[in-house]
Amino acid sequence: MMRRHSSPRQLPLQLSNDTNLDLARAFEARVAQRAEAEAMRWRFRLVLIETAMISLLVLASGFALGQPAGLVLRGAAMVGAGCFLTGLMLIGLTWATSRLLVKFGRKG
């Protein structure tokens, strides 16, 4: 395979310039901040999806077993609320743990 050589009139690519490094650091910081926000949003979406799935599973199994409608609806609501609150607590604990790790990581 033949390799094309660059023209001698072409300007050299300099990636070690100080302004480029500052720009790269700022870009990486923005990307990291956006990725963290997207991660929180996806975690919340997953909690909502899991809550809906578990509630529907309780509803379907309760009606399939022939239980009274009021009992099934109340049970599905309680299970869904518990799942949602537990998911929110896990998201909060994850956020707090990541903040602590960042804080202690900077000191060390």
N, C-alpha and C positions, 0 to 999 in steps of 0.2 A: 504494500500500500504506500503510495507516494504521499509525502507530507509537504504541505505548502509552507514556504518560508515567508515571514513577514517582510514587508517592504522596509528598506532603511529609512524612508521618509516618515514612517509611522511613529507616532509618539509612544514612548514606553509607558506601560501601565504601572503606576506607583500606588501601592496599597498601604504603605507605611506612613503616609502623611498624617500629621496630628489632627487635622480637621476631619479626615476620614475616620480616624479612630473615635473621635468624639461623636461623630454622626452615627457610627456603627453602635456605640454604646447606648446612645439615645434611642435608636431604632430597636435594639434588643430589649431595652427597658419597656418600651411601649408594647412590644409583642408579648412580653411576659405578663404585663398587666392585663392585656386583653385576653390572653389565654386563661389567666386566673379567673377573670369574670365569666368567661364561657364555661369553665369547669364548674363554677358554682351554679350557673344556670342549668347545666346538664344534670347535676346532682339533684336539683329541685325537680326537674322533669322526671327523673327516674323515680323519685319518691312518689310523685303524683301517679305515675303509671303503676307502680307496685301497689299503692293504696287502692286504686280502682280495680286491679286484678284480684286482690285478696278479698275485697268487698263483694265483687261479683262471684267469686268462688264460694264464699259463705252463703250468698243468696241462692245460687244454683244448687248447692248441696242441701241447704235447708228445705227448699221446695221439692227437690228430688226425694227427700226422706219423708215428705208429707207433714212437715211441721206447720204449726199455725203461722199465718202471714205476719202477724204483729211480732211474734217471737223472732222470726227470721229477719225481719227488717231491723228490729232493735239490735239483734246480734251482729248483723252486717254493719250497721252504723257504728257500733262500739268497736268492732275489729278494725274498721276503716279509720276511725279516729285514733285508735291506738297505734296503728301502723304509720299514719301521717305524723303524729307527734314524735314517735320514735325516730322516724326518718329525719325530721327537723332537728331533733337533738343530736343525731349522728352528724348532720351537716355542720351544726354549731361546734361540736367537739372537734371535727376535722379542721374547721377554720381556726379554732383556738390553738390546736396543736401545731398547725403550720405557722401561725404567728409566733408561738413560743420557740419553735425550731429556728425560725429566721432570727429572732432576737438573740438567742443563745449562740447561734452560728456566727453572728457578727462579732461577738465578744471573744470567741475562741480563735 
